[in-house]
Amino acid sequence: MTTATYIVDSSGDDGYIKGTTMNITSQYLIVGIDGTQDSHRCSIWTRFVTTIPQGSVINNATMKYYFKASDGVTVKARFEAVDADNPGKPTTSTDLSVRTTANVTISNVPSSGDYTSPDIKTIIQELVDRTGFGGTMITMLSDNNTSTDNTKRYYQSWDDAGTNPPELYVDYTPPTTFIPHCLNVI
């Protein structure tokens, strides 16, 4: 087994979407509803450079966000990923529109403290099972999932002095490599 922790390591590799508007350089990330209309839905995206080989078995995976602030009581969220082999840095919300089938739903994101997600291994497994996955880029999404008006959580982004950016923890078993042996028959 191999255990790795990947962090967002540059500006533009994390941000949030409010409605269809991208915020790429904010010092915070928002999930929930920042207002009273559906157009104020906020989702976090994070992009990680990884070294997970294609075909690995994912044993466990979690996301970690570092707390900044909170509004409201109940925030519901859903974890997904961009369903692509090597996604680039998104520049519009359309870049994040093709999603994995696998997702993990959270009924109440805690209102204080750092947050570690439940196991998201099914999402990461779906990505590494793609035949074209090169093991380099994974873009995770933490979507608002029917939160009520004015309920949101703020987490630190890379642009918040780069001190506590989001993290992706993955425990995986790399694929075994079969090396055929030659048998000399005399």
VOFI-495703 format. One record per residue (C-alpha): residue in three letters; x, z negated, y negated. Coordinates in Angstrom, 2 decimals, decimal comma, m for minus. Layout:
<recs>
+------+---------+---------+---------+
! resn !      c1 !      c3 !      c2 !
+------+---------+---------+---------+
!  ALA !       X !       Z !       Y !
...
+------+---------+---------+---------+
</recs>
This chain:
<recs>
+------+---------+---------+---------+
! resn !      c1 !      c3 !      c2 !
+------+---------+---------+---------+
!  MET !    0,00 !    0,00 !    0,00 !
!  THR !    1,02 !    0,66 !   m3,56 !
!  THR !   m0,23 !   m1,27 !   m6,57 !
!  ALA !    0,01 !    0,15 !  m10,07 !
!  THR !   m1,22 !   m0,79 !  m13,52 !
!  TYR !   m1,59 !    2,06 !  m15,99 !
!  ILE !   m2,10 !    1,47 !  m19,71 !
!  VAL !   m3,31 !    3,69 !  m22,50 !
!  ASP !    0,05 !    4,63 !  m23,99 !
!  SER !   m0,63 !    6,68 !  m27,13 !
!  SER !   m3,07 !    7,26 !  m29,95 !
!  GLY !   m5,76 !    9,69 !  m28,93 !
!  ASP !   m5,79 !    8,44 !  m25,34 !
!  ASP !   m8,66 !    6,05 !  m26,07 !
!  GLY !  m11,59 !    5,96 !  m28,43 !
!  TYR !  m15,34 !    5,73 !  m28,56 !
!  ILE !  m18,26 !    8,08 !  m29,04 !
!  LYS !  m21,23 !    7,11 !  m31,22 !
!  GLY !  m23,98 !    9,60 !  m30,44 !
!  THR !  m21,90 !   12,79 !  m30,38 !
!  THR !  m19,31 !   11,69 !  m32,95 !
!  MET !  m15,81 !   10,97 !  m31,62 !
!  ASN !  m13,70 !    8,17 !  m33,06 !
!  ILE !  m10,17 !    8,69 !  m31,79 !
!  THR !   m8,03 !    6,43 !  m33,99 !
!  SER !  m10,17 !    3,32 !  m34,42 !
!  GLN !   m8,55 !   m0,09 !  m33,87 !
!  TYR !  m11,46 !   m1,02 !  m31,63 !
!  LEU !  m13,59 !    0,47 !  m28,88 !
!  ILE !  m17,38 !   m0,01 !  m28,77 !
!  VAL !  m19,81 !    0,03 !  m25,84 !
!  GLY !  m23,54 !   m0,61 !  m26,40 !
!  ILE !  m25,87 !    0,42 !  m29,23 !
!  ASP !  m24,54 !    0,17 !  m32,80 !
!  GLY !  m27,90 !    0,38 !  m34,59 !
!  THR !  m31,51 !    0,95 !  m33,69 !
!  GLN !  m31,66 !    4,56 !  m32,51 !
!  ASP !  m30,61 !    6,37 !  m29,37 !
!  SER !  m28,19 !    8,39 !  m31,55 !
!  HIS !  m26,24 !    5,15 !  m32,05 !
!  ARG !  m25,34 !    4,81 !  m28,37 !
!  CYS !  m21,63 !    4,01 !  m28,03 !
!  SER !  m19,39 !    4,82 !  m25,09 !
!  ILE !  m15,69 !    4,11 !  m24,55 !
!  TRP !  m13,27 !    6,66 !  m23,10 !
!  THR !   m9,75 !    5,92 !  m21,93 !
!  ARG !   m7,16 !    8,39 !  m20,60 !
!  PHE !   m4,35 !    7,29 !  m18,30 !
!  VAL !   m1,17 !    8,97 !  m17,09 !
!  THR !   m0,95 !    8,03 !  m13,40 !
!  THR !    1,30 !    8,61 !  m10,39 !
!  ILE !   m1,37 !    8,46 !   m7,67 !
!  PRO !   m0,77 !   11,23 !   m5,10 !
!  GLN !   m3,65 !   13,56 !   m4,25 !
!  GLY !   m5,29 !   12,46 !   m0,99 !
!  SER !   m4,43 !    8,76 !   m1,36 !
!  VAL !   m6,87 !    6,15 !   m0,08 !
!  ILE !   m8,02 !    3,92 !   m2,94 !
!  ASN !   m8,30 !    0,32 !   m1,75 !
!  ASN !   m9,29 !   m1,27 !   m5,05 !
!  ALA !   m9,47 !   m0,25 !   m8,70 !
!  THR !  m10,54 !   m2,04 !  m11,88 !
!  MET !  m10,50 !   m1,49 !  m15,64 !
!  LYS !   m9,48 !   m4,21 !  m18,07 !
!  TYR !  m10,46 !   m4,39 !  m21,73 !
!  TYR !   m9,14 !   m6,95 !  m24,22 !
!  PHE !  m11,86 !   m8,66 !  m26,26 !
!  LYS !  m12,20 !   m8,19 !  m30,03 !
!  ALA !  m15,82 !   m9,09 !  m30,99 !
!  SER !  m19,42 !   m9,08 !  m29,83 !
!  ASP !  m22,94 !   m8,52 !  m31,22 !
!  GLY !  m26,21 !   m9,17 !  m29,45 !
!  VAL !  m26,99 !  m10,57 !  m26,05 !
!  THR !  m27,16 !   m8,07 !  m23,19 !
!  VAL !  m24,99 !   m4,96 !  m22,98 !
!  LYS !  m25,47 !   m2,75 !  m19,94 !
!  ALA !  m22,76 !   m0,29 !  m19,03 !
!  ARG !  m21,87 !    2,34 !  m16,45 !
!  PHE !  m18,35 !    3,36 !  m15,42 !
!  GLU !  m17,69 !    7,04 !  m14,63 !
!  ALA !  m14,79 !    9,46 !  m15,01 !
!  VAL !  m14,29 !   12,97 !  m16,29 !
!  ASP !  m14,53 !   15,15 !  m13,18 !
!  ALA !  m11,39 !   17,23 !  m13,73 !
!  ASP !   m7,99 !   17,65 !  m12,09 !
!  ASN !   m5,90 !   17,01 !  m15,20 !
!  PRO !   m8,08 !   16,31 !  m18,26 !
!  GLY !   m6,47 !   16,76 !  m21,66 !
!  LYS !   m6,99 !   14,52 !  m24,66 !
!  PRO !  m10,63 !   14,94 !  m25,67 !
!  THR !  m11,38 !   16,24 !  m29,17 !
!  THR !  m15,18 !   16,53 !  m28,94 !
!  SER !  m17,84 !   14,76 !  m26,88 !
!  THR !  m18,27 !   18,00 !  m24,88 !
!  ASP !  m14,79 !   17,38 !  m23,40 !
!  LEU !  m16,28 !   14,32 !  m21,68 !
!  SER !  m19,51 !   15,87 !  m20,42 !
!  VAL !  m18,57 !   16,76 !  m16,81 !
!  ARG !  m18,74 !   13,46 !  m14,95 !
!  THR !  m18,04 !   12,17 !  m11,47 !
!  THR !  m20,97 !   11,65 !   m9,13 !
!  ALA !  m19,65 !    8,18 !   m8,31 !
!  ASN !  m20,39 !    5,50 !  m10,89 !
!  VAL !  m20,58 !    1,73 !  m11,11 !
!  THR !  m23,30 !   m0,01 !  m13,13 !
!  ILE !  m22,86 !   m3,36 !  m14,89 !
!  SER !  m26,06 !   m5,23 !  m15,76 !
!  ASN !  m24,49 !   m7,50 !  m18,38 !
!  VAL !  m21,07 !   m7,07 !  m19,94 !
!  PRO !  m19,89 !  m10,61 !  m20,93 !
!  SER !  m20,26 !  m11,44 !  m24,63 !
!  SER !  m16,82 !  m13,03 !  m24,99 !
!  GLY !  m13,38 !  m12,92 !  m23,45 !
!  ASP !  m11,36 !  m10,12 !  m21,91 !
!  TYR !  m13,32 !   m8,02 !  m19,43 !
!  THR !  m12,27 !   m6,82 !  m15,99 !
!  SER !  m14,71 !   m4,40 !  m14,39 !
!  PRO !  m16,09 !   m4,68 !  m10,89 !
!  ASP !  m14,37 !   m2,49 !   m8,28 !
!  ILE !  m14,44 !    1,19 !   m9,35 !
!  LYS !  m12,53 !    2,55 !   m6,34 !
!  THR !  m15,31 !    5,04 !   m5,46 !
!  ILE !  m14,81 !    6,74 !   m8,84 !
!  ILE !  m11,03 !    6,98 !   m8,49 !
!  GLN !  m11,38 !    8,10 !   m4,86 !
!  GLU !  m13,64 !   10,98 !   m5,92 !
!  LEU !  m10,93 !   12,16 !   m8,31 !
!  VAL !   m7,94 !   11,90 !   m5,94 !
!  ASP !   m9,94 !   13,71 !   m3,24 !
!  ARG !  m10,15 !   16,83 !   m5,44 !
!  THR !   m7,91 !   19,55 !   m3,96 !
!  GLY !   m6,41 !   20,31 !   m7,39 !
!  PHE !   m5,78 !   16,69 !   m8,42 !
!  GLY !   m2,16 !   16,46 !   m9,50 !
!  GLY !   m2,04 !   12,67 !   m9,78 !
!  THR !   m1,30 !   12,75 !  m13,47 !
!  MET !   m4,35 !   12,24 !  m15,68 !
!  ILE !   m7,53 !   10,21 !  m15,28 !
!  THR !  m10,10 !    9,82 !  m18,07 !
!  MET !  m12,46 !    6,88 !  m17,53 !
!  LEU !  m15,77 !    6,40 !  m19,34 !
!  SER !  m17,61 !    3,16 !  m20,03 !
!  ASP !  m21,05 !    4,38 !  m21,03 !
!  ASN !  m23,85 !    2,49 !  m22,67 !
!  ASN !  m26,58 !    2,19 !  m20,03 !
!  THR !  m29,92 !    1,30 !  m21,66 !
!  SER !  m28,70 !   m1,61 !  m23,80 !
!  THR !  m31,13 !   m2,88 !  m26,41 !
!  ASP !  m30,73 !   m2,17 !  m30,15 !
!  ASN !  m27,78 !   m3,77 !  m31,96 !
!  THR !  m26,09 !   m5,06 !  m28,81 !
!  LYS !  m22,48 !   m4,07 !  m28,42 !
!  ARG !  m19,03 !   m5,21 !  m27,36 !
!  TYR !  m15,81 !   m4,44 !  m29,20 !
!  TYR !  m12,51 !   m4,19 !  m27,36 !
!  GLN !   m8,97 !   m3,54 !  m28,55 !
!  SER !   m7,73 !    0,03 !  m28,56 !
!  TRP !   m4,19 !    1,41 !  m28,47 !
!  ASP !   m4,45 !    1,90 !  m32,23 !
!  ASP !   m4,90 !   m1,88 !  m32,70 !
!  ALA !   m1,10 !   m2,22 !  m33,04 !
!  GLY !   m0,72 !   m1,08 !  m29,41 !
!  THR !   m0,62 !   m4,69 !  m28,23 !
!  ASN !   m3,50 !   m4,87 !  m25,75 !
!  PRO !   m4,75 !   m1,38 !  m24,90 !
!  PRO !   m7,12 !   m0,85 !  m21,96 !
!  GLU !   m5,62 !   m0,95 !  m18,46 !
!  LEU !   m6,42 !    0,74 !  m15,15 !
!  TYR !   m5,35 !   m1,20 !  m12,06 !
!  VAL !   m5,23 !    0,74 !   m8,78 !
!  ASP !   m4,25 !   m0,41 !   m5,29 !
!  TYR !   m3,85 !    2,63 !   m3,04 !
!  THR !   m2,36 !    3,86 !    0,20 !
!  PRO !   m0,47 !    7,14 !   m0,26 !
!  PRO !   m1,22 !    9,91 !    2,23 !
!  THR !    1,09 !   10,06 !    5,20 !
!  THR !    3,33 !   13,08 !    5,45 !
!  PHE !    3,55 !   14,73 !    8,85 !
!  ILE !    6,97 !   16,16 !    9,68 !
!  PRO !    6,88 !   18,18 !   12,88 !
!  HIS !    9,78 !   17,62 !   15,22 !
!  CYS !   11,41 !   20,55 !   16,93 !
!  LEU !   11,64 !   20,31 !   20,68 !
!  ASN !   14,42 !   22,29 !   22,30 !
!  VAL !   13,58 !   23,37 !   25,80 !
!  ILE !   16,43 !   24,66 !   27,92 !
+------+---------+---------+---------+
</recs>
